[in-house]
């Protein structure tokens, strides 16, 4: 799996954080002090999305490492024959 120039997970992370921050500021502007509970919900969603993206990245990296190790073993086995 080659590393592409465009990292979709990074774009999702940046986009979700930017959207969340924009939403928090907009809620404060529109609702004033009544926005606090909604801002908390937005913050919780931002943290959850960051954790999910981090887990997906970890899973992909581990899968890539496993794939590379399997190919190395296959090449070593082929060289031994």
MARBA-3410 file (N, C-alpha, C, O; in Angstrom, 1 decimal):
81
0.8,-1.2,0.0,0.0,0.0,0.0,0.9,1.2,0.0,1.4,1.6,1.1 ~ 1.1,1.9,-1.1,1.9,3.1,-1.1,1.3,4.3,-0.5,0.0,4.4,-0.5 ~ 2.1,5.1,0.1,1.6,6.3,0.7,1.2,7.3,-0.4,2.1,7.7,-1.2 ~ 0.0,7.8,-0.4,-0.4,8.7,-1.4,-0.1,10.1,-0.9,0.1,10.4,0.3 ~ -0.1,11.0,-1.9,0.2,12.4,-1.6,-0.9,13.0,-0.8,-0.7,13.9,0.0
-2.2,12.6,-1.0,-3.3,13.1,-0.3,-3.7,12.1,0.8,-4.1,11.0,0.5 ~ -3.6,12.5,2.0,-4.0,11.7,3.2,-5.4,12.0,3.6,-5.7,13.0,4.3 ~ -6.3,11.1,3.3,-7.7,11.3,3.5,-8.0,11.4,5.0,-8.8,12.2,5.4 ~ -7.4,10.5,5.8,-7.6,10.6,7.3,-7.2,11.9,7.9,-7.9,12.5,8.7 ~ -6.1,12.5,7.4,-5.6,13.8,7.9,-6.6,14.9,7.5,-6.9,15.7,8.3
-7.1,14.8,6.3,-8.1,15.8,5.8,-9.4,15.7,6.6,-9.9,16.7,6.9 ~ -9.8,14.5,6.9,-11.0,14.3,7.8,-10.8,14.9,9.2,-11.6,15.5,9.7 ~ -9.6,14.6,9.7,-9.3,15.1,11.1,-9.3,16.6,11.1,-9.9,17.3,11.9 ~ -8.6,17.2,10.1,-8.6,18.7,10.1,-9.9,19.3,9.8,-10.3,20.3,10.4 ~ -10.7,18.7,8.9,-12.0,19.2,8.5,-13.0,19.1,9.7,-13.7,20.0,9.9
-12.9,18.0,10.4,-13.9,17.8,11.5,-13.6,18.8,12.6,-14.5,19.3,13.3 ~ -12.3,19.0,12.9,-11.9,20.0,13.9,-12.3,21.4,13.5,-12.7,22.2,14.4 ~ -12.0,21.7,12.3,-12.4,23.1,11.8,-13.9,23.3,11.8,-14.4,24.3,12.3 ~ -14.6,22.3,11.4,-16.1,22.4,11.5,-16.6,22.5,12.9,-17.5,23.3,13.2 ~ -16.1,21.7,13.8,-16.5,21.8,15.2,-16.2,23.2,15.8,-17.0,23.7,16.5
-15.0,23.7,15.5,-14.6,25.0,16.1,-15.6,26.1,15.5,-16.0,27.0,16.2 ~ -15.8,26.0,14.2,-16.8,27.0,13.6,-18.1,26.9,14.2,-18.8,27.9,14.5 ~ -18.6,25.6,14.4,-19.9,25.4,15.0,-20.0,26.0,16.5,-21.0,26.6,16.9 ~ -18.9,25.8,17.3,-18.9,26.3,18.6,-18.9,27.8,18.6,-19.7,28.4,19.4 ~ -18.2,28.4,17.8,-18.2,29.9,17.7,-19.6,30.4,17.2,-20.1,31.4,17.7
-20.1,29.7,16.2,-21.5,30.1,15.7,-22.5,30.0,16.8,-23.4,30.8,16.9 ~ -22.5,28.9,17.6,-23.4,28.7,18.6,-23.3,29.8,19.7,-24.3,30.3,20.1 ~ -22.1,30.2,20.0,-21.9,31.3,21.0,-22.5,32.6,20.4,-23.1,33.3,21.2 ~ -22.3,32.8,19.1,-22.8,34.1,18.5,-24.3,34.1,18.5,-24.9,35.1,18.8 ~ -24.9,33.0,18.1,-26.3,33.0,17.9,-27.1,32.8,19.3,-28.1,33.5,19.5
-26.6,31.9,20.1,-27.4,31.6,21.3,-26.9,32.3,22.6,-27.6,32.3,23.6 ~ -25.7,32.8,22.6,-25.1,33.4,23.8,-24.8,32.4,24.8,-24.3,31.3,24.6 ~ -25.2,32.7,26.1,-25.0,31.8,27.2,-25.8,30.5,27.1,-25.4,29.5,27.7 ~ -26.8,30.4,26.3,-27.6,29.2,26.2,-26.9,28.2,25.3,-27.4,27.1,25.2 ~ -25.8,28.6,24.7,-25.1,27.7,23.8,-24.2,26.7,24.6,-23.8,25.7,24.0
-24.0,26.9,25.8,-23.0,26.1,26.6,-23.3,24.6,26.5,-22.3,23.8,26.1 ~ -24.5,24.1,26.7,-24.7,22.6,26.6,-24.4,22.1,25.2,-23.9,21.0,25.0 ~ -24.8,22.9,24.2,-24.6,22.5,22.8,-23.2,22.5,22.4,-22.7,21.6,21.7 ~ -22.4,23.4,23.0,-21.0,23.5,22.7,-20.3,22.3,23.3,-19.4,21.7,22.8 ~ -20.8,21.8,24.5,-20.3,20.6,25.1,-20.5,19.4,24.2,-19.6,18.5,24.1
-21.7,19.3,23.6,-22.0,18.2,22.7,-21.1,18.2,21.5,-20.6,17.2,21.1 ~ -20.9,19.4,20.9,-20.0,19.6,19.8,-18.6,19.1,20.1,-17.9,18.4,19.4 ~ -18.1,19.6,21.3,-16.8,19.2,21.7,-16.7,17.7,21.9,-15.7,17.1,21.5 ~ -17.7,17.1,22.5,-17.7,15.6,22.7,-17.6,14.9,21.3,-16.9,13.9,21.2 ~ -18.4,15.4,20.3,-18.3,14.8,19.0,-17.0,15.0,18.4,-16.5,14.1,17.7
-16.4,16.2,18.6,-15.0,16.4,18.0,-14.0,15.4,18.6,-13.2,14.9,17.9 ~ -14.1,15.2,19.9,-13.1,14.3,20.6,-13.4,12.9,20.1,-12.4,12.1,19.8 ~ -14.6,12.5,20.0,-14.9,11.1,19.5,-14.5,10.9,18.1,-13.9,9.9,17.8 ~ -14.7,11.9,17.2,-14.2,11.8,15.8,-12.7,11.7,15.8,-12.1,10.9,15.0 ~ -12.0,12.5,16.6,-10.5,12.4,16.6,-10.0,11.0,17.1,-9.1,10.5,16.5
-10.7,10.5,18.1,-10.3,9.1,18.5,-10.6,8.0,17.5,-9.8,7.1,17.3 ~ -11.7,8.2,16.8,-12.0,7.2,15.8,-11.0,7.3,14.6,-10.5,6.2,14.1 ~ -10.7,8.5,14.2,-9.7,8.6,13.2,-8.3,8.1,13.6,-7.6,7.5,12.8 ~ -8.0,8.3,14.8,-6.7,7.8,15.3,-6.7,6.3,15.3,-5.7,5.7,15.0 ~ -7.8,5.7,15.7,-7.9,4.2,15.7,-7.8,3.6,14.3,-7.2,2.6,14.1
-8.5,4.3,13.4,-8.4,3.9,12.0,-7.0,4.0,11.4,-6.5,3.1,10.7 ~ -6.3,5.1,11.8,-4.9,5.2,11.3,-4.0,4.1,11.9,-3.2,3.6,11.2 ~ -4.2,3.8,13.2,-3.5,2.8,13.9,-3.7,1.4,13.2,-2.8,0.7,12.9 ~ -5.0,1.1,12.9,-5.4,-0.1,12.3,-4.7,-0.2,10.9,-4.1,-1.3,10.5 ~ -4.8,0.9,10.1,-4.1,0.8,8.8,-2.6,0.6,8.9,-2.1,-0.1,8.1
-2.0,1.3,9.8,-0.5,1.2,9.9,-0.2,-0.2,10.3,0.8,-0.8,9.8 ~ -0.9,-0.8,11.3,-0.6,-2.2,11.7,-0.8,-3.2,10.5,-0.1,-4.1,10.3 ~ -1.9,-3.0,9.8,-2.2,-3.8,8.6,-1.1,-3.7,7.6,-0.7,-4.7,7.0 ~ -0.6,-2.5,7.3,0.5,-2.3,6.4,1.8,-3.0,6.9,2.5,-3.6,6.1 ~ 2.1,-2.9,8.2,3.3,-3.5,8.7,3.2,-5.0,8.6,4.2,-5.7,8.3
2.0,-5.6,8.8,1.8,-7.0,8.6,2.0,-7.4,7.2,2.6,-8.5,6.9 ~ 1.5,-6.6,6.3,1.6,-6.9,4.9,3.1,-6.9,4.4,3.5,-7.8,3.7 ~ 3.8,-5.9,4.9,5.2,-5.8,4.6,6.0,-7.0,5.2,6.9,-7.6,4.5 ~ 5.7,-7.4,6.4,6.4,-8.6,7.0,6.1,-9.8,6.2,7.0,-10.7,6.1 ~ 4.8,-10.0,5.8,4.5,-11.2,5.0,5.2,-11.2,3.7,5.7,-12.3,3.3
5.4,-10.1,3.0,6.1,-10.1,1.8,7.6,-10.4,2.0,8.2,-11.1,1.2 ~ 8.1,-9.9,3.1,9.6,-10.2,3.4,9.7,-11.7,3.6,10.7,-12.3,3.1 ~ 8.8,-12.3,4.4,8.9,-13.7,4.6,8.8,-14.5,3.3,9.5,-15.5,3.1 ~ 7.9,-14.0,2.4,7.8,-14.7,1.1,9.0,-14.6,0.3,9.4,-15.6,-0.4 ~ 9.6,-13.4,0.3,10.9,-13.2,-0.5,12.0,-14.1,0.1,12.7,-14.7,-0.6
12.1,-14.1,1.5,13.1,-14.9,2.1,12.9,-16.4,1.8,13.9,-17.1,1.6 ~ 11.7,-16.9,1.8,11.4,-18.3,1.5,11.7,-18.6,0.1,12.3,-19.7,-0.2 ~ 11.5,-17.7,-0.8,11.8,-17.9,-2.2,13.3,-17.9,-2.4,13.8,-18.7,-3.3 ~ 14.0,-17.1,-1.7,15.5,-17.1,-1.8,16.1,-18.4,-1.3,17.2,-18.8,-1.8 ~ 15.5,-19.0,-0.3,16.0,-20.2,0.3,15.9,-21.4,-0.6,16.6,-22.4,-0.5
14.9,-21.4,-1.5,14.7,-22.5,-2.4,15.7,-22.6,-3.5,15.6,-23.4,-4.3
END
